[in-house]
Amino acid sequence: MKNPLDGAALDAAIENVHRAGMPGLFAEVRDGEQVWRGAAGVADVATGRPVTADMRHRVGSITKTFTAAAVLQQAESGRIGLDTPIGRYLPGLVPGERGTAITVRMLLNHTSGLAEYLPYAYPSLKAFPSLADTGPQSLDDHRFTRFDPAELIGTGVTAPAVGIPGGRPGVYSNTNYLLLVQLLEQVTGTTAEQYITRNVIERAGLLDTELPAGPYVDGPHSQLYEAWFGMIDPPRDYSVYDMSWVGPSASLISTVADLNRFYAALLAGEIVGPSSLAQMQRTVPVVSQEGRTIEYGLGLHPMEGPGPGPGQGVFWGHGGTVWGGGALAMTRADGKRQMAVAVNLQRWNRLDSAGVPQPHPVDGALAALYRLAMYG
């Protein structure tokens, strides 16, 4: 039997992440029919309430795979052309030459050159990516702000471009996915939340996954602690938050079990057809929000390590962060081995005198957990 699940080793690895400084985390790892679920630490540092592996959690940009799958479904039905200019669908939002040059595919794989709107929506983040010159103040100011997606898109479109349409490497930008949300609404005649719920979430059989309408996480969940690179000390709870600042590009609430179920269904061709899945797995280099160059497909990105056989070392999935929360879900290309991990602290790395995030024990402990979960 290849790579059986070693429950004791996984228990120790998840406990190590908590000991390294993560308040709480929980995970599910699957290998065929074998399932391990684990949790370590607390969901509430004030009361000591423990985290449990079945908690619902804000999973951030993992939502992008759901949104991308919905767009691919509409491409399959002929309502969306992946290589059609976005200006043909949404001329008011991306006018002029850029509307003609930027295609739907470029939005999906972050090669549009459109800037990230977040530093404009959050004034204290204006200096991003110069972290030392940012601050967390506007995170509090916007806790209950109801953002208008067209306004957010407008700030991203009018901001200085970060590249030329179709240029390599691309630059990761939430502006791209807010546009895809508007595109979905235009071609389906319903809200993106309703379309994604009916055609992606329900099709995958996910019972604990939703795009929230309000600022609360329903059901058992953890507090979400944001440190903003040591500038919020002690870290502050942002679990109650209006998610219109990202909408259906990063607002999903899910569980680690549902995330594994979703990626298994996607890679098995149950959400989009085989040719659409092949499109999703065609990657280009993209500079992530952390400034690293990663390979990125259409709402999916690969992680590669030592697999037991050809192609078995490649995992597909997505990571995500919100204020205070994070998650990573990865499924092996053959669908047999899966991992989903959720954490309740974000931006735990403090900055050095040059403004660069310093290594933290949590980084190594999380990397060790991921390695063990994926490769045994």
N, C-alpha and C positions, 0 to 999 in steps of 0.2 A: 504494500500500500504506500503510495507516494504522499509525502507531506501530510500525514494524519495530524489532526489538531492536538496540540499539546496544551491541555487546559491549565496545568500547573504553571507552565512557562508563561502562558498568556496572562494568568492571574498575577504572576510576579512582575511582568512587564508593565501592566496597567497600573499596578501599585507603585512602581518606580516613577512613573510620570507624576503621580500625585505627590510622592515624596520629594520630587525635584522642584515642586512649587505650583503645580496645577491644583486649584481648589477641588475640582471634581471633573471626572470624565467617565464615559461609558462607551461600550463598543459591542459589535457583533461580528464574528468571523465564521464563515461557512466553508466547508470543503465537501462538496457533493451533499450527502444527506447529513453529514456531521455539522453540528452547530455549537459554537461557544459564545456565551454572552457574559460580559463582565462589567463591573463598575468599581470605581475607587474614589474616595473623598466625599465631599459634601456638596449639596445643591444650594445650601444657604450657610454662609460663614457665620452669620449671627446666631442661628439656632442649632447648627450642627446637623440639620436634616440631611440624611445621606442621599447621594445620587443612586438611581437604579437604572438598569439597562433598558427599561421600557419607556423612559421619559420622552416627552415630545420636546423638540428643540428647533430653534431657528437655524437653518442650514445654509443661509447666504447664497453664494453664487452656484451652488449645486443646482439651484433653480434653473440656471441657464441651460442645462441639459434638457429639462422638461420643456422649456420655451422653444429650444432648437428642434426638439422632436415634433412639437406642434407645427412649426413652420415647415418641416420636412413632410409632414402629412399633407399639408396644403399644397406643397410642391407636387406630391404624388397625384393629387386630384386635379392638377393643372391650374389651380388658382394663383399660384405663386411660381415665378421663374427664378431659380437660384442665381442666374446670371443676368437677370433683368435689372435695369437701374432702379434704385429706390425712388428716384424722382418721378418715375412713372406712376408709382402708387401713392406717394406722399409728397407731392410737389410743394405744398405749403411748409413742410418741415425741413426738407433738404432742397432748397431752391437752386436754380442756376446750374453752372457747370458741374458742381460737386454732385448734385442730384442725378446728373447724367453719367458721371464717372463711377459713382459708388454703387456696387451691386448688392443684392440681398446676401450673396455668399460672403462678401467682404465684411458685412455686419456680423454674420455668424462666426467668422474666424478672426475678427478683430484686425482686419487689414484695411479698414476704411480710411484711416488717418484722422478720424474724428476724435477730438479731445475728450477726456473724462470731465463730466460736469460737477463731480462732487466738491472739488475745492472752491467752486463758485457758489454752490448751494450752501456750503458751510464756511462762513467767513474766516473762522479761526484756522481753517485748513488751507487757506489761500496759497501759502508758500509751498505746499506739497509739490514735488517730492523732497524738498529740503525740510526734513522732519524736525530739526532743532528749532526752526522758525514757525512751526505749527503749534497749536494748543488745542485743548479739548473743550473750550468754553461753549462753542456753538453746538456741541452734542447735547448739552442740557437745553439750550435755547430751542432746539428743534424736536424735542421729545414728542410733542403732540402736534407738530406742524403738518398740515395736509398739503403736500406739494402737488402742483399741477404738472403732469408728465410732459406736456407740450412746452412748458416754461423751462423745465430741466433740460429737455432736448435742445431747446433754443440756445441755452448757455453753452452746451457742448458744441453745437454747430457753429456758433459765432466766435467761440474761443479760437486762438491760434491752432492751426492743424498740427498734429503730431507726426504726420507722414503724408505721402501721396496715396491716393486710392489704389489699392492693390500692391503697395510697396512692401518690401520685406526688410527687416522683420516688422510684423504688425505691432501695435501697441494696445494692450488690453484696456477696454473702455466700456463702462456701463452705458454710455450714450448709445452704443450700437444695439444693445439689447432692449433699451427703452423704445428705440425705433422699431425693432422687430415686434414688440408688444403692440404698438400702434398699427403696424402692418397686419398682424393677425386680426385685430378688431375690424380693420377696413375690409378684409376679404371674407371674414366669417359672419360679419353683421352682429356679433355678440361681443361681450367683454372677453378679454384674454383670460381672465380668471375662470370664467364659465367654460370657455372652450378647452383650456388646459385641464380643468377638473374632469370634464366629461370624457375627453378623448385621450388623455395621457394618464392622469392619476387613477381614474376609475378603470380604464382599460388594463392597467397594470395590477389592479386588485388591491390598491393601497387604502387601508381603512383608517390610518392615523396621519394622513398627509393632507395639508390644505394650504391654500393661498389666503391669508387672513384678511378680514375686512377691517378689523379694529386693531388697537395697540396691544391687546393681551394675547398671551399663549394659553389656550384652553387646555384643561387636563393637567396631569402631573408633569411638572417641568422644573428646570433648575433656574436660579437667578443667573444673570449673565454679567460678568465682571470685566469692565474695561479699564486698562491701566494706561493706555496711550503713552507707551514708551517711558513709563515711570512718572509721567506728569500728573496722573491721578493716583494719589497714594494716601490711604488705601484705595484699591480699585473700586469703582462705583458700579452699582447694579443698573443695567439698562434693559432688563428683560421686558419691561413695559415700554413700548416704543411704537410710534406710528411708522409703518414701513413704506409709506408712499414715497420716501426718498429713493427707493429702488424699485418699488412695485414688483410685477412678475418677472423681473430680471434677477431678484435675490431675496424675495420675501418669504419663501416657502417654510412651512413648519412641517417637520417629519419625525420619524424615529429611525434608529439605526437598522431595525429589521425591515422597515418599509424601503429605506434607501437600497439595501441589498436586493430586495424583491424587485424594485424598479430597474436597477441596472442589469439584473439577470434577464428580465423580460425584454429590455431594450436590445441586449446583445444576442438574445435568442430570436430576434426579428419579430417580436410580438407587438411592438409599438409602432415601428416603421418597417417598411420592407427591406430586403437584403441590399438592394442597390442604394437606398437612402442611407442605410447603416454604413455602407462602404464610403459614401460621400462624407458622412460624419467623421469617419476615421482617416480621411485624407488631411494630413497636417501641414502646417506652415510654422516657421519660427515666429514667436510673439513675445514681446517684452511684458512680463507680468507686473502687477502693481508693486511687487517687492523689488522690481528692477532686474529680475533674472530672466534670461531668454529660455522659454519652454517651447515644446512642440504643441500646437493647438489645432484641433479639427473644427467641426461645426458643433460647438457646445460640448465637446469632449476633449480630454487630453490624456496622453499615455504616460505611464510610469513603467520603467523597465528595470528588471533585475535578473538574478540567476534562476531561470526556470528549469524544470525537469526535462523539457523537450523543446523542439523548435517552435517558436511562437508562444510558448507557454510562459515565457518570462514577461510578456507584455500585459499590463493591466490597463483598463480604460475606466475613466470616471471623471470626477471633478472635486475640487475643494471649495470651501466657502467660508467667509467671515461676515459677521455683522458686528455692531457695537457690543462687545462683551462675549460673543459666542463664535464658535467655529466648528467645522466638520470636514471630514474627508471620506469619500466613498470610492472604492476601487474594486473592479471586477476583472478577473483574468479573461483574456480573449476567448478562451473556451467556455467561460461562464461557470466553471466548477469551483474556483476559489474566490472568495469575496471578503471584503473588509469594509466596515463603516465605523468611524470613530467620531465622537462628539466631545467637545471641550467647553468649559464655562469661564475661561479667561482669555482675553486677547491682548496683543501687543505688550507682552510681558518683558520684552527685551528693552533694557535701558540704553540710552545713547551715550557714546563716549564723547570726548572733548571735540572730536571732529563731526559730531552729529550722526555717527554711524551706529546702528543697533549692535549691541555687544552680545556675544554668545551667552546663552543661559542654560543651566542644566536641563530645563524642560525640553530644549531643542533635541539634545542627544537622546533623552529618554523616549520622546515621541518617535524619533527616527527608528529607534530600536524596536518599539512596539509595532510600527508599520512594517518593518522588515520581517519580524517574526510572524505577524498576521498574514502577510502576503506570501512569504516564501518558506515558512516553517523552520 
